[in-house]
Amino acid sequence: MALSSKRHTAKLATEVEAIVPIAEVEAYRVITEKIEVLSRQRAEKAAELDELHSQRRKLSSQALVDRLTTKYLSGASQPDESSYNEKIAFISEEIKALEKAIQVVQRERDKVRTELSVEMLKSQSLAYRSNVRQVLTGMILMQRGNQAILALRETLDLSGYASSSLVPTGLCPWPYWGAPQDGGSRWRSILAEMLNHGHIDADEFEAISSGDFSAFTA
């Protein structure tokens, strides 16, 4: 297949799966809701623990005679510090258990997120490839334009004119990339990355590496 034809085919590959927010995916949503439930339970237990600590401090600040007076006036036994300590110890263990449960479910959610991410990236691979090839086209056009600028400058120099104001231009100092024909250039390493990831094929790699831009940008 001609290089220009392959490029045309890549441009046509625009229908890709819609990107649905991961929070709306059933598997991820369910496990997130589970984490939220456990987190609320932990917050409730923490509030209960704070209240018990507060009540114990109030109790311990009262003189023994005042506590006994309250007991006799009410006719009911009043909680002592040991009962508060038991409740505090138990709720503290409940909070630890909830924290552990949250961590377990969070790890499960991370696993689900990874699996969903792999699936989504696969569904977007054609769009990604098309965008990468657009970047490559832009790089080639910049390369050709700057080469034309240098050729014009050289022609003017040879004709005896002062042409130092004609300099290459672009988004980065050119020719920082070097040239595709140079095996040690940044250009060549970028092409190799694109080839390894399947954004261009071997024929396109060889053509661009030899300085043949016309087929790809036709």
N, C-alpha and C positions, 0 to 999 in steps of 0.2 A: 504494500500500500504506500502511495506517495506520502511524503511528510506533511504536505499541506492538507491532504485528505484526512490524515490521522488527527491533525489539529482541529479540522472541521468537526470530526466525530466527537472529540472531547468537548467542543463548545455545545454540541447538542445534548450532552449528558447533564441536563439541568434539573430533571425531575428526580428529586430525592425525598426521602422520608422527612416529614415535618418534625421539627425539634420540639418535643413536648417537655415542659419543665419536669425535672425528675420528681419533684414533690407531688406531681399528679399521677405518677405511675403507681399502680395498685400495690405492687410488692414493696415499694419504697415507702409509700404513704402509710400502709398498715404498720410497718415496723417503727416508723417515726411516731405514730400515734401511741404505740406501746411505750416508747421512751418517754413521751410526754406524760402519760398516766403514771409511770413509775416516778418521774421527777416530781409530779404533784404530790404523790404519796410521801416522798422523801421530805418535801417542804412542809407538809402537814405534821409529820413526825418531828421535824426540827422545831416547829413552833410549839408543839406539845412539850418537847424537852425543855425549851426555854422557859415555859410556864412552870414546869415542875421545879426547875432550878430557882426560879423566883419565889415560889411558895416555900421551898426549903429554906431559902435565905431569910424569909420573913419569920418562919417558925424558929429558926436557930437564934434570931435576934430577940425573941421574947424570953423573958425570965421564966424559969420553971413554974413559979407560983402563978404567973399569969396564964400559962397553958393549963395548969390544973384547975384554975378558977373557971376558965372557959369550959373545960370538960365537965365540971360539976354543975355549972349553970345550964348547959345544954342537955345534960343527961345522956350524952352519947360519947363514945370514945373518940378522941381526936387523933388524927394521923401523927405519927412521930417521925423523926428524921430517918430511922431505919426503913420505914415503908417508902418514903420518898427515894431513898437511895436505891431500893430494889426496883422501883418503877423507872428511875433514871437509867440504871444499868440495863434494864430490859429494852427500853426504847433506844438506847445507844446502840445496842446490838441490832435492833431492827433497822436503824438508819444505815449501819454498815452493810447489812444484807441487801438493802435497797440500792446502795451505791454499787455493790458488786453486780447486782442484777442489771443495773443501767449500763455498766461497762460491758457486760456480756452482750446485751442487745445492741449497743453501739457498734461493737465489733461485727455483729451480724449485719447491721445496716451498711457498714463500710464494705463488707463483702458484696452485698447486693448492689451498692453504688458502683463498685468496680465492674461487676458483670454487666450492668446496664450501660455503663460507659463504653465498654468494649463493643456492645451491640450497636450503640448509637454512632460510634466512630466508624464502624463498618458501613452503616447506612449513609454516612456523609462522605464516604471516601471519594465518590465521583466529583462531588462539589469541591472538595479539597484539592483534588488533582487538577480540576479546571482552573481554580484560583492560582495554584502554583505555576501552571503553564502561562497564565496571564502575566505573572511576575517575570517569568523567563522571557516572554515576548518583550516586556518593557526593558529588561536588561539588554537584550539583543539590539533593540532600537537605540538605546543610549550608546551602546558600543559602536554601532554603525554611524550614528551622528557624530560622535567624538572622533572617530577615525576620519570622517569626512572633513571635520574641522582641521585636523592635523594635515590632511592631504592638501586642503586649500592653503593653509599657512605655508606648507613646503613649496607649493607652486608659486606663491607670491614671493617667497624668499629667493627662489631660483630666478624669478623674473626681476629681481633687484629691488623689490618693495619692502618697506619696514612693516612687518606683520605680527609683532610681538603681542599686540592686543587681542589677537585671535587665540583664545585658550580653550581647552576642553571644559565642559561644564557638567553639572549633574548634582545628585543628592549626596555624593561623597567625592573626595578628591580623586579625580580620574587621571591616570589609569591605575588606581589602587587595586582594581580587580585583576590587572594584568590582561592577558589575552587567552581565549579558549584554547588556542593552539599550544600554549605553554603548559606542559604537564605539571609544573610546580606552582601554577598560579591559583589565586583564589577562585577565579572563574572555573578552572577545571575541577576544583574540589566541590564547588556548588553543583556543577553538572553531575559529578559522581554521586553526590547525595540524592539528587533528583532521580538518577538512574536506579540507585539502590532501593528507593522507595516506590519505584514504578510510575513516577510522574512523566518520565520520558522513556523511550525504548532504546535499544542498542543502536539502531539505525540513526535515530535522532541525535544520540550522544556522539556518534562518530562524525556526523555531518557538521554539528556545531563545533566540535573539537577541531575540525579541519578548517574552520572559518567560513563554512557554507551556511549563511543565515537566511538566504533567499527562500528556501523551501519552507522553513518554519514560519516565516513572517509573511508569506505570500497571501 
